[in-house]
Amino acid sequence: MLIGLALAILSGWGSAVWAQDFQSLPPGPGRDETIAWCSGCHSMALVTQQGMSRSRWDDTITWMVENQNMPEPTEEERKVLLDYLASHFGEAKSGDGCIETPWGRRCP
């Protein structure tokens, strides 16, 4: 299976999938930095489906640094990442406790 995956990537299939993954990200300041910091370990689809508050994004970065061997971003890099993630993939709470995300409504 691993050999098949490697062959698919080398044949260009993998690059097409990654390019589509990046195309789903909204343009704006911090987009390229977010791709650079996040896509080295996982699909951007994992990032974009989260719908977290800025505080939760910040906690997630801390967790990844402490537990997943992510290099620690500088304060400025972290701000750029958090600005982009919270702006485009944050949470919007309604009066009923539900959260509106770009991928639908989540209710407790």
C-alpha positions as CSV (number, residue, x, y, z in Angstrom):
1,M,0.0,0.0,0.0
2,L,2.8,2.4,0.9
3,I,4.5,1.7,-2.5
4,G,1.2,2.5,-4.3
5,L,0.8,5.7,-2.4
6,A,4.4,6.7,-3.3
7,L,3.8,5.9,-6.9
8,A,0.6,7.9,-7.0
9,I,2.4,10.9,-5.5
10,L,5.3,10.6,-7.9
11,S,3.0,10.4,-10.8
12,G,1.4,13.7,-10.0
13,W,-1.9,12.5,-8.4
14,G,-0.7,13.6,-5.0
15,S,0.2,17.1,-6.2
16,A,-3.2,17.5,-7.7
17,V,-4.9,16.5,-4.5
18,W,-2.7,18.9,-2.5
19,A,-3.4,21.7,-4.9
20,Q,-7.1,21.2,-4.6
21,D,-6.7,21.2,-0.8
22,F,-5.0,24.6,-0.9
23,Q,-7.5,26.1,-3.4
24,S,-10.3,25.7,-0.8
25,L,-8.6,28.2,1.5
26,P,-9.9,31.8,1.3
27,P,-7.4,34.4,0.1
28,G,-6.1,36.9,2.5
29,P,-3.2,37.8,4.8
30,G,-1.9,34.7,6.5
31,R,-3.1,32.2,3.9
32,D,0.4,31.2,2.7
33,E,1.8,31.1,6.2
34,T,-1.1,28.9,7.4
35,I,-0.5,26.5,4.4
36,A,3.2,26.4,5.2
37,W,2.7,25.8,9.0
38,C,-0.1,23.3,8.8
39,S,0.2,21.3,5.6
40,G,3.5,19.7,6.5
41,C,1.7,17.3,8.9
42,H,-1.9,17.1,7.7
43,S,-4.4,17.9,5.1
44,M,-5.7,21.5,5.1
45,A,-9.2,19.9,5.1
46,L,-8.5,19.0,8.8
47,V,-7.8,22.6,9.6
48,T,-10.7,24.1,7.7
49,Q,-13.4,21.9,9.3
50,Q,-12.6,22.9,12.9
51,G,-14.5,26.1,13.4
52,M,-12.7,27.1,16.6
53,S,-12.5,30.3,18.5
54,R,-9.2,32.3,18.5
55,S,-8.5,31.0,22.0
56,R,-9.1,27.4,21.0
57,W,-6.9,27.8,17.9
58,D,-4.2,29.3,20.2
59,D,-4.5,26.3,22.6
60,T,-4.3,23.9,19.6
61,I,-1.1,25.5,18.4
62,T,0.3,25.2,21.9
63,W,-0.8,21.5,22.1
64,M,0.9,20.8,18.7
65,V,4.1,22.4,19.8
66,E,4.1,20.5,23.1
67,N,2.9,17.1,21.9
68,Q,3.3,16.8,18.1
69,N,6.8,18.2,17.6
70,M,5.6,21.3,15.8
71,P,8.3,24.0,15.8
72,E,7.2,26.9,18.0
73,P,6.2,29.9,15.9
74,T,7.5,33.3,16.9
75,E,5.0,35.7,18.4
76,E,4.5,37.5,15.1
77,E,4.1,34.2,13.2
78,R,1.6,33.0,15.8
79,K,-0.4,36.2,15.4
80,V,-0.5,35.8,11.7
81,L,-1.7,32.2,12.0
82,L,-4.3,33.1,14.6
83,D,-5.6,36.1,12.7
84,Y,-6.1,34.0,9.6
85,L,-7.6,30.9,11.3
86,A,-9.9,32.8,13.6
87,S,-11.1,35.0,10.8
88,H,-11.8,32.3,8.3
89,F,-12.3,29.2,10.4
90,G,-13.6,30.6,13.7
91,E,-16.9,30.0,15.4
92,A,-20.0,32.1,15.4
93,K,-22.3,31.3,18.2
94,S,-26.0,31.8,18.0
95,G,-28.4,32.4,20.9
96,D,-29.2,28.7,21.2
97,G,-25.7,27.6,21.9
98,C,-25.1,26.3,18.4
99,I,-22.0,27.2,16.4
100,E,-22.2,28.2,12.8
101,T,-19.2,27.0,10.8
102,P,-18.5,27.2,7.1
103,W,-19.4,23.5,7.0
104,G,-22.7,23.7,8.8
105,R,-24.4,24.2,12.1
106,R,-23.0,22.4,15.2
107,C,-25.2,22.1,18.2
108,P,-24.3,20.7,21.6
